[in-house]
Amino acid sequence: MGFAKAKKMFAECFPDILLDDFVMHAVVSPSEETAMPSEESDVAASHPPEEDALMVTASCFVMPMVVVVLIQFIRATETNITTDQSALLAFRAHIINLNHQHILATNWSSATPLCHWARVTCSRRHNRVTALYLSNMGLVGTIPPDIGNVSFLTFLDISNNSFSGNLPKEMAHLPRLKDLYLDYNKFSTYIVLSSFLPHQAESKITYALMVTASCFVMPMVVVVLIQFIRATETNITTDQSALHAFRVHIINLDFQHILATDWSSATLVCNWAGVTCSRRHNRVTALYLSNMGLVGTIPPDIGNVSFLTFLDISNNSFSGNLPKEMAHLPRLKEMNLGYNEFSGGHPTQAKLAYDILKHSFSSLLRIEVTNTLAHNNIRGYRENLGFNRLTGAIPQSLGHLGLLEILSLAGNHFVSHSSTLELSFLTSLTSCRKLEALALHYNRLNGFLPVSIGNLSTSLERLWLDGNGIMGTIPREIGNLSSLLILRLGENALNGSIPTTIARLQKLQGLELRDNQIGGPIPTECCHMPNFNRLSLTGNQFSGPVPACLGNVSSLRHLYLDGNKFSSRIPESLWSLKDLLELDVSSNSFSGDLPSGLGSLRVALRIDLSVNQFAGNISATIGGLQNLVFLSLAYNTLQGNIPETFPSLISLETLDLSHNKLSGIIPKSLEALSHLSYFNISFNELSGEIPSGGPFENFTGQSFASNEALCGLTQFGVPQCHAVYQSRTAERIIIISVLSAISFTVLVMGVLFVLIRRRKSKRVPTEKDLQPMVHQRITYLEIFEATNGFVDSNLIGSGSSGSV
């Protein structure tokens, strides 16, 4: 076989390796010709095999090491499935101690179809064995030469067992083999060989093969040396030593002392709490130590855990400087150090405590410059140093991280290093074309947003810049960030108005502008964003009416317009937002009757209409808000009674109706609101007894102040209702008694008058009667004798004034 044909076959087996980069010399070795016809329909007819060897000297390794690449392509005899079965039965026969589950002992037999054997995979096209997965099965034995007959084998993993002896030279008869895992066995004579797997170009993970030296002695064996394992990447012992040093630097161990008991040399490091190891290399790849109450520092030894890809020590109390040795973690993709107490300074800049950015980002820069990062197809790099005490300027070199996906520096003391007060580091980040999230909130940037902010990655979905003292206006170019989902610019010193280019952000879900000095009306462009979920304009200078079209944004769930200068009425269309969860229009100048449409917000959890100029009665339809947790109608001019439908608000926790003109009684049915924890009806005109059951047992006089006609328990700071009732009852009794006495006296006198008149009317008047009447004087003695001593038989009647 000529050199051109060998080169072609090499390219087919190793498509990612270019032989043109090497100085090549063809060496042809004679061999016996044997022919074996293929039994597969799609395999070429028999031909005399040619045994060629290419000795390739790598020109790039002319320094201390010269890599000699020996390549041998041998077409193995491709017969049928019976050949594969015979080979694997021979493999099984060479296993001395089968695994404890006896899978191979019971399943690998001629009674079972080969493709149904455990850990065996066959191709659908050729019905031939293509993969053997025998890792971590506790197997003890040797590898027989028969393995070379499984000619369609592409994947072989017998790692983490106890195989020993030499590897048979017949393994070179496996032309399709792409993945070979022989590590962590007991093969006798070996060299360390690392290889690049074409089908794993996306991860390009270095691994070690244990290959017997006899492979190099035999004239027909080809071994390809592609790259050597880095000296710093040794073994699991290195990782264990590094993590032990990490544990020593922890002053206060976790709450449950897991690390104190679990992180010890008596336990395998891969079994330590919060530690994850890779199956392939048996190296530490991840540390999950978040929320463990740890106090201490990060030692330089952490840089020795060279396979680490994920590090999360957030929400602890680590402090001090971040060691520059963290730059020795070339595989690190995600790092979360947020919510700790890291601080310190750079050797040349006292204000810069951002050591990890300086060193780790420099390392990433070197990887990118040498194309290693791109060559490895690493999907990105995630950095979270949020909520620590880091200070200094955000470096411009961040822009060199072309594959950066997420950057979180929130909650620190970072500033912008620019003489023009423009946040120029944002301009440098425009080179990070894969940037998806940028979290810089709650720092001390104190500058202006550059127009280049519109040139940030079109992949940017989340931008947090709130709480930074940012000045000036919102650039119109912000509308260029077409993938933006969340935009947070709150708690700054921004002025001007919302740019109309906001309408370009068709994917925008949340706009946070609270606590700025932005004014003018709400642009109608906000009504044309179909995914709009949250709009927060709290604490600004917005004025005029709320646009009616806002009621057409059916996706709206949270609307905060409080603390502005809005006026007029709330548009009726707003009550058509059936899925609105929170509505806050407090502290404005809205007027008119309290809208009855308020009851249409069936799923609302929080409604605040306080500190406005609403009038009229509270509509009974409000009782339909059964999911409502918070309701405030305070500081308006509402009148009428508290609706009897209020007890239907079964989820209500806060109810504030204070500072209105409500009258009538407090419905006793409000006692059914079992979740009510805050209740305020002070400064109204309510009367009657205050309910005392249910949630009212926990309320005080502050809830009922300045309602003169209320009464109830002393804890409410009002008169007791039973004392008032007793005094009023006594008054009623006295009045009734006096009226009864007067009425009876009048009645008696009327009866006497009638009787006397009747007697006089029966006598015939005489001449004597017609003479002037002369009243005879009668003495008391005469009256006493005439009535027989005022006996009761002569009593005509008695009254309050006496008897007759």
Secondary structure, DSSP 8 states (H G I E B T S, - for coil): --HHHHHHHHHHH-TT--GGGSEEEEEE-----------STTS--------EEEEEE-GGG-SS---EEEE---------HHHHHHHHHHHHHTEEE--TT-HHHHHSSTTS-GGGSTTEEE-TTT--EEEEE-TTS--EE---GGGGG-TT--EEE--SSEEEE---GGGGG-TT--EEE--SSEESS-EEEB---GGGTTT-----EEE-THHHHSTT------B---TT---HHHHHHHHHHHHHTEEE--TT-HHHHHSSTTS-GGGSTTEEE-TTT--EEEEE-TTS--EE---GGGGG-TT--EEE--SSEEEE---GGGGG-TT--EEE--SSEE---BTTBTT---HHHHHHHHHHHHHHHTTHHHHTT---EEEE--SS--EEE--GGGGG-TTEEEEE--SSEEE---TTSB-HHHHHGGG-TT--EEE--SS---SB--GGGGGS-TT--EEE--SS--EE---GGGGG-TT--EEE--SSEE-S---GGGGG-TT--EEE--SS--EE---GGGGG-TT--EEE--SSEEEE---GGGGG-TT--EEE--SSEEEE---GGGGG-TT--EEE--SSEEEEE--GGGGG-TT-SEEE--SSEEEEE--GGGGG-TT--EEE--SSEEEE---TTGGG-TT--EEE--SSEEEE---GGGGG-TT--EEE--SSEEEEE---SGGGGG--GGGTTT-TEEE--GGGTS--HHHHHHHHHHHHHHHHHHHHHHHHHHHHHHHHHHHHHHHHHHS---HHHHS--------HHHHHHHTTTT-GGG---EETTEE-
